[in-house]
Amino acid sequence: MNPYNAPPDRRESIAPPGPGPHRIERRASESQSARAIADAATARLTRLQSITAALSSTVTQDAVACSVLHEAIIALECDAGVVVLTRDGQQTLTLLREAGTLDTLMRSFENEQASLPSGPYAETIQTRAAIYLDSFEEMLIRYPAFRIISKPESHGAWIFLPLAIEGHAVGALAFGFAQARQFTILDRNFADTVSRYCAQALDRVRLRVAAASALADADEARLMAEHANNAKTVFLRAMSHELRTPLNAIAGYTEILEMGLRGAVSPAQATDLGRIKRAAAYLLRLINDVLTVARLEGARPLQLAAIAVKPVLAEVEGLCALQAKAKRITLRVTPGENEIVVAADAERLQQILLNLITNAIKFTGPGGSVQLNCVVNATMVNMRVTDTGVGIMAVDVDRLFEPFVQIDRHLTSATQQGIGLGLSISRELARAMHGDLTLQSIEGVGSAFTLTLPIASGDSLAVSSNTVGQDALYRPVAALQSHTQ
């Protein structure tokens, strides 16, 4: 009788066969193996976190190598580790740090050139690929040159890893194991990650050292600049002091001649003596400016007043006429038909114009011309000094107003060369008087300097009826100080 056709209470119970003892043992073994793999992965992840934490605070390459070797040797359960770096353009390898006992293969970097694939270090650096040697026999097959190594004195397995930064190997990381072993995917991933961390940390240290070196070089350069600036200051002080003595003598003897103590003085001679005195006074003011710069003090406060332009231009023309005549240069000063009155400091206005005209004469050849014209706008006056001199290149226009800068010194003789302060001080003085000094020039054609000043009015003089603000006066000195430091 078929049991499946019997009534329910009479059917025989049929249970599926239970698992055999071998299957149970296999499942238990697989479970233990999976748990062991998981535990190993967790332990190595912890080691990687420790390495990361340690490397974040390392400041030397040796400290990087020490941290990596300490944690990796424990995680990989190996017996030795070493970090080597390339030197001399990857031609040689040098030891950075070792841990444990290195065998002959691990110490082969001492006689190995990284540029030649003669051993594991050279190969891993050249190919930037990891090398895993599972046994002594595999090592001999891959590197026959090491057959001289005795197996009892050698490790049983090795890992060689490149320390690569942006596609460029800077060294190698190697580990040695006492016994032969099969390197798992877990082993390989861990080792590759450690080598990347190590390379990145070494690069950070390199960049930090390079930055510190650059900072040290900058500090040294700053100190050298300060010493040079101090030397310049001492020189300017000495020069200013020494020049005052003959100038005072010139002024004194001029007064003696004017007084007629050496004989009668004709009207023409009196005029010439007056020009000598004014030229000496102007030169003394320039020397005082140099001394002011040397002492890093503010210049004399500017006294703005309503200044008639015609008398100033006539005085400047008289002071420069002989110099222009000596070079056979035509000097024309055109003050304009109508009387022009500007808000300016009389002495500083004359100083600027004298500087512009004497510079124009200096850089204009015989037969050339220098002109000074005045053009009145709504609220400003443009005093334009043009010449037919050598001119300068467009790239040098801005530099010309920098302190201690002279363009093409070879264009003037040694006796004509200055120290490169005139135009810098002139522009700052013009701006302190609420104007400006600009330049247009074409090399080989000539130059045109334009001094712009406000027309005298209640508003222009009310800004500073007594003294121009100290900030404006200290700007030339501050500019010179920042430029020379």
HELIX and SHEET records of a PDB file:
HELIX    1   1 PRO A    3  ASN A    5  5                                   3    
HELIX    2   2 PRO A    8  ARG A   10  5                                   3    
HELIX    3   3 PRO A   21  LEU A   55  1                                  35    
HELIX    4   4 GLN A   61  LEU A   76  1                                  16    
HELIX    5   5 SER A  108  ASN A  111  5                                   4    
HELIX    6   6 PRO A  120  THR A  127  1                                   8    
HELIX    7   7 PHE A  136  ARG A  142  1                                   7    
HELIX    8   8 PRO A  144  PHE A  146  5                                   3    
HELIX    9   9 LYS A  151  GLU A  153  5                                   3    
HELIX   10  10 ILE A  185  GLU A  258  1                                  74    
HELIX   11  11 PRO A  267  ARG A  295  1                                  29    
HELIX   12  12 VAL A  309  ALA A  326  1                                  18    
HELIX   13  13 ALA A  346  LYS A  362  1                                  17    
HELIX   14  14 ALA A  394  ASP A  396  5                                   3    
HELIX   15  15 ARG A  399  PHE A  401  5                                   3    
HELIX   16  16 ARG A  409  LEU A  411  5                                   3    
HELIX   17  17 GLY A  422  ALA A  432  1                                  11    
HELIX   18  18 GLY A  458  ALA A  462  1                                   5    
HELIX   19  19 GLN A  470  THR A  484  1                                  15    
SHEET    1   A 5 THR A  92  GLY A 100  0                                        
SHEET    2   A 5 ALA A  80  ARG A  87 -1                                        
SHEET    3   A 5 HIS A 168  PHE A 177 -1                                        
SHEET    4   A 5 ALA A 157  ILE A 165 -1                                        
SHEET    5   A 5 ILE A 131  LEU A 133 -1                                        
SHEET    1   B 2 ALA A 305  ALA A 308  0                                        
SHEET    2   B 2 VAL A 341  ALA A 344 -1                                        
SHEET    1   C 5 THR A 330  THR A 334  0                                        
SHEET    2   C 5 SER A 369  VAL A 376  1                                        
SHEET    3   C 5 MET A 380  ASP A 387 -1                                        
SHEET    4   C 5 GLY A 446  PRO A 454 -1                                        
SHEET    5   C 5 ASP A 436  ILE A 442 -1                                        
END                                                                             
